[in-house]
C-alpha cells in the first residue's frame, strides 16, 4: 500500500472512532438525565462529569485525532452509571442500552 492508501485508512478509522465517541457521549448524557433523582451516590455523578470533561478536554492520554482513550473513559462512566442505577433501584428499562 502506498502512503495515500494509508492516509485514507487512517482517516476512515479516525472518523469511525470519533462517531463511536459521540454516540457514547450521547448515551452517557441520557443515562445521567435518568439518574438525577434516582438516589445515585455522589461518586457516580462525579465520574460522569469527569468523563465529560476528559472527553472535551484538549489534554488526552493518547493525542487526538485518536479517540480511543475518550471512548474508554466514556465506556467506564456509562457502565458505572448503569451499575449505580441498578443498585439504587432505578428502572433498567428506562436506561439506554
Steps between C-alpha positions, in 0.01 A plus 500: 500500500626844418488798734171637364326168572630504858376858538151399382495205741614722788237765425222240477613339825514838675149584378361166620654546845374861516146384419524234772613763749210729404246216536642408841490862616130520405432174687679630809296821494174304464593270786597795718168674439317189614715472812455853633229395747591134532697526823828432326809561719698820450807310382306358201381848408855632534624221271250615238627858512862385495431294185335796327781740595763251387323442169480869410838585651788563261730305738485125431694187587517425128520814282208581271382409233522157669191489724561156650569637847188719484289201399646296786428770757143536373447122509617487863273791595200344323559163668532668841179697448309185401636314803411789733148513357455127554624527861271796572196323357460712186296332230747341257242510219530880491878502466651500149656173391 
